[in-house]
Amino acid sequence: MIEALIFDVFGTVVDWRNGVAREAEAFFACSDRRVDPIAFADSWRAKYQPSMEEIRSGRRGYTVLDVLHRENLDATLTEFGLDDAVDDEGRARLNRAWEKLPPWPDVVPGLEALRSRYLLAPCSNGSIGMMARLARFAGLPWDAILGADIAHDYKPQAAVYRASAAALGLAPEAVMMVAAHNFDLAAAREAGLATAFVSRPDEYGDGPVGTPDLAPSDDWEAVVPDFLTLARQMEAGG
């Protein structure tokens, strides 16, 4: 019996690419420097997994994603020739772009429908502070904030999923992981959780950072096009 659903956030719940691009465009509109905001967002995001791999591999101690994002932002500004254009205060402000990402249109109504029966929480690589501020911005009705900060590790390490279930006082099999990424679901299943695949074909646009998972790679317990369909399926399945 599923009692809680936990969610990947970047790409599954929110549109990180257009959200970061929008914040970058607004930021640089106030300066005399011209930046392609989508290219900037893609370059910043491309450093995401490599920076976390340093922690997953044990080469670096646990470091919150806010810090990793800031380091990656510094590298991205250098890459775009903008080192002299953004001071520390501006960099701190721009780094908050990850707390101002729009949810996909189905997300808030879908979460509201699911919340009538299940505990809901993010299981994100974002820090607790980042996820709390993002929830305020996007209107996400979480019951708790879980994920990397609870486990002091990053997905897809099994400890992240198990620690999230344990924080809710539940066995892994009573928790369903919801994600648009097959690798995330494969790791969650290996950790003992149920799984739900939701398609987000527009996550990467036509950019170079990655390609969306358009279809499930395994027989996940649920395969849906959006959160509202997931809510209906969960209700029908009891």
Number of C-alpha atoms within 10 A of each C-alpha: 9 18 15 22 24 28 20 23 22 19 21 23 28 24 21 26 26 20 21 27 21 17 21 20 18 13 18 17 12 9 10 8 10 11 16 12 21 19 16 21 25 21 21 23 20 16 18 14 11 12 17 20 15 14 17 18 10 10 9 12 12 17 18 21 20 20 12 15 20 17 15 21 22 18 17 21 18 12 13 13 11 16 13 8 13 16 11 9 9 11 16 14 12 19 21 18 19 22 22 21 24 20 23 19 13 14 21 18 15 17 22 18 17 21 18 10 15 18 17 26 26 26 28 24 25 26 20 21 14 19 25 17 16 23 19 13 14 18 13 23 16 19 14 17 24 28 30 27 23 20 19 18 24 26 23 18 17 18 20 26 32 22 21 27 26 14 15 18 10 16 16 23 18 16 28 27 27 27 25 30 22 21 14 21 26 19 20 27 20 13 18 19 24 23 25 24 30 24 21 22 15 15 22 18 14 9 14 11 15 13 13 16 17 16 17 18 13 11 10 15 12 17 20 17 16 20 26 19 16 22 21 13 14 15 12 8 7 8
